[in-house]
Amino acid sequence: MTNNSLRGAAVLVALAAVAHLGFASEPAVPDALKPNTTLQMAWQSDGSPDAKKTALDRSGAKRFGKASFYANFFAGRKMADGRVMDPQTNNAASRTLPLGTTAKVTNLETGKSAVVTIQDRGPYVDGRIVDLSPATARQIGITERKGIAKVEVAPIAVPMPDGRIKLGAAALDMQLAINMPNTGKVGRSGW
């Protein structure tokens, strides 16, 4: 078998393991089949001359910082993934999380959470780690009056360069939410 065939087989086995086991753990992949670390730290830029080149973080670890939200004039503009920015959806921007990452964003002041998909690059302000759509910002308690908040960003699923999906820090939270009995009540975190 060629290396490509082995990698393809490993991906299929890994996907089957995830489907069978749920989100509880990442499937074991032999070291020989894991992607090269240099590929995981590829440089990403949005193409603008002022954009800072930042190493992508595919670790799946939680991060803490400030969140802001998109200004109204970004509505209808193309995002880094080619889609149009819709202020009513759960899109978000990050300089370090790979495009396509799903993450749980928790406002540390209100305790409210939302699940977002990273579809754009930014924010380019020091200390800010995520820009949220206006609807998502409102959902977790960020208002126009108070335009930023301290947040925790915990990845749920992080796309890898070889097509695999790495489970992040919030994957277990998602599994617990799925397995909770339906009481008809929504908890404080919004799950």
Secondary structure per residue as TSV (DSSP state, phi and psi in degrees):
chain	resnum	aa	ss	phi	psi
A	1	M	-	360.0	144.6
A	2	T	-	-82.1	166.6
A	3	N	H	-60.2	-39.1
A	4	N	H	-64.2	-39.2
A	5	S	H	-65.6	-41.3
A	6	L	H	-63.2	-43.1
A	7	R	H	-64.5	-42.2
A	8	G	H	-61.1	-43.1
A	9	A	H	-64.7	-40.2
A	10	A	H	-64.8	-38.6
A	11	V	H	-64.1	-44.2
A	12	L	H	-62.6	-42.4
A	13	V	H	-63.8	-42.4
A	14	A	H	-63.5	-43.7
A	15	L	H	-63.7	-39.9
A	16	A	H	-64.4	-39.6
A	17	A	H	-64.8	-42.2
A	18	V	H	-63.8	-44.1
A	19	A	H	-62.9	-38.6
A	20	H	H	-76.1	-41.3
A	21	L	H	-92.1	-12.5
A	22	G	T	81.1	-155.0
A	23	F	T	-93.6	8.6
A	24	A	S	-64.0	-34.5
A	25	S	S	-153.6	160.5
A	26	E	-	-82.1	137.2
A	27	P	-	-64.8	146.3
A	28	A	-	-75.0	133.1
A	29	V	-	-125.8	129.9
A	30	P	-	-57.1	144.6
A	31	D	G	-53.8	-36.9
A	32	A	G	-63.4	-23.8
A	33	L	G	-99.6	-4.7
A	34	K	S	-72.9	149.1
A	35	P	-	-67.3	153.8
A	36	N	-	-64.5	134.7
A	37	T	H	-59.8	-31.0
A	38	T	H	-63.4	-35.6
A	39	L	H	-67.4	-35.9
A	40	Q	H	-67.0	-25.6
A	41	M	T	-106.2	34.5
A	42	A	-	-60.6	147.2
A	43	W	E	-79.0	137.2
A	44	Q	E	-126.1	133.7
A	45	S	-	-141.6	151.9
A	46	D	-	-84.8	2.2
A	47	G	S	92.9	-16.0
A	48	S	-	-76.4	149.0
A	49	P	T	-63.2	-25.0
A	50	D	T	-90.7	-6.4
A	51	A	-	-67.6	134.1
A	52	K	-	-81.0	135.6
A	53	K	-	-81.7	128.4
A	54	T	E	-130.0	138.1
A	55	A	E	-69.2	135.0
A	56	L	-	-72.7	140.6
A	57	D	-	-105.8	107.7
A	58	R	-	-104.9	16.6
A	59	S	S	-70.1	-27.6
A	60	G	-	82.1	5.9
A	61	A	-	-79.4	154.5
A	62	K	-	-68.2	153.7
A	63	R	E	-138.7	154.3
A	64	F	E	-126.3	143.2
A	65	G	E	176.0	-154.7
A	66	K	E	-109.5	145.5
A	67	A	E	-112.9	145.9
A	68	S	E	-130.4	-175.2
A	69	F	E	-134.9	159.4
A	70	Y	-	-61.2	137.7
A	71	A	-	-72.4	156.5
A	72	N	G	-56.6	-32.2
A	73	F	G	-70.8	-8.0
A	74	F	G	-82.2	-15.3
A	75	A	T	-58.5	130.7
A	76	G	T	87.0	-9.0
A	77	R	S	-85.7	155.0
A	78	K	B	-73.0	139.7
A	79	M	-	-95.5	176.1
A	80	A	T	-60.2	-29.5
A	81	D	T	-86.0	2.6
A	82	G	S	94.4	-12.0
A	83	R	-	-81.8	162.0
A	84	V	B	-87.0	137.2
A	85	M	-	-71.8	120.6
A	86	D	-	-113.0	116.3
A	87	P	T	-64.7	-11.5
A	88	Q	T	-97.5	0.1
A	89	T	S	-103.1	-177.0
A	90	N	-	-97.8	31.4
A	91	N	E	-76.2	156.0
A	92	A	E	-150.5	164.3
A	93	A	E	-121.2	140.4
A	94	S	-	-143.9	143.9
A	95	R	S	-80.9	-27.1
A	96	T	S	-112.1	-23.9
A	97	L	S	-81.9	137.6
A	98	P	-	-61.5	147.4
A	99	L	T	-58.3	138.9
A	100	G	T	95.0	-8.4
A	101	T	-	-67.3	135.5
A	102	T	E	-101.4	140.2
A	103	A	E	-146.1	153.2
A	104	K	E	-97.4	121.9
A	105	V	E	-107.8	123.2
A	106	T	E	-118.0	125.6
A	107	N	E	-75.3	116.2
A	108	L	T	-71.6	-14.9
A	109	E	T	-87.6	-34.6
A	110	T	T	-103.8	-20.7
A	111	G	-	80.2	-1.0
A	112	K	-	-81.6	144.9
A	113	S	E	-127.4	159.2
A	114	A	E	-149.0	152.6
A	115	V	E	-99.1	130.3
A	116	V	E	-124.7	163.3
A	117	T	E	-118.0	128.7
A	118	I	E	-76.6	114.4
A	119	Q	E	-125.3	-1.4
A	120	D	E	-145.6	168.5
A	121	R	-	-104.2	146.6
A	122	G	-	131.3	-175.4
A	123	P	-	-74.0	155.0
A	124	Y	-	-106.1	41.4
A	125	V	S	-119.3	129.4
A	126	D	T	-55.5	137.1
A	127	G	T	90.4	-18.0
A	128	R	E	-93.8	133.5
A	129	I	E	-113.2	-12.7
A	130	V	E	-154.5	141.5
A	131	D	E	-109.6	130.5
A	132	L	E	-108.3	156.8
A	133	S	-	-65.5	153.0
A	134	P	H	-55.6	-39.2
A	135	A	H	-64.6	-42.1
A	136	T	H	-67.9	-40.2
A	137	A	H	-59.1	-45.8
A	138	R	H	-61.4	-39.9
A	139	Q	H	-59.5	-35.1
A	140	I	T	-100.0	6.2
A	141	G	T	97.8	16.4
A	142	I	-	-95.3	118.9
A	143	T	-	-108.0	168.8
A	144	E	S	-63.4	-32.9
A	145	R	S	-66.8	-42.0
A	146	K	S	-115.3	90.5
A	147	G	-	-76.6	-6.0
A	148	I	-	-136.8	160.1
A	149	A	E	-153.3	153.8
A	150	K	E	-76.2	130.9
A	151	V	E	-135.7	162.4
A	152	E	E	-112.0	130.2
A	153	V	E	-113.0	113.8
A	154	A	E	-116.9	109.5
A	155	P	E	-60.2	143.8
A	156	I	E	-100.8	-52.0
A	157	A	E	-138.8	128.1
A	158	V	E	-118.2	120.7
A	159	P	E	-69.5	137.0
A	160	M	-	-102.1	159.9
A	161	P	T	-59.3	-28.8
A	162	D	T	-90.0	7.5
A	163	G	S	97.2	-12.3
A	164	R	-	-69.0	164.9
A	165	I	E	-117.6	123.5
A	166	K	E	-96.8	131.7
A	167	L	E	-76.8	135.8
A	168	G	-	-101.5	-173.4
A	169	A	T	-57.7	-32.5
A	170	A	T	-92.3	2.4
A	171	A	H	-61.3	-38.6
A	172	L	H	-66.3	-39.2
A	173	D	H	-56.8	-42.7
A	174	M	H	-64.7	-42.5
A	175	Q	H	-62.8	-42.0
A	176	L	H	-63.5	-40.8
A	177	A	H	-64.5	-37.9
A	178	I	H	-67.8	-37.2
A	179	N	H	-86.0	-7.3
A	180	M	S	-69.5	142.5
A	181	P	-	-65.6	145.3
A	182	N	-	-81.2	106.3
A	183	T	-	-98.2	-6.6
A	184	G	S	84.8	-2.5
A	185	K	-	-108.7	143.9
A	186	V	-	-100.0	131.9
A	187	G	-	-71.6	174.5
A	188	R	T	-59.3	-34.8
A	189	S	T	-78.0	-6.3
A	190	G	-	88.6	1.2
A	191	W	-	-79.4	360.0
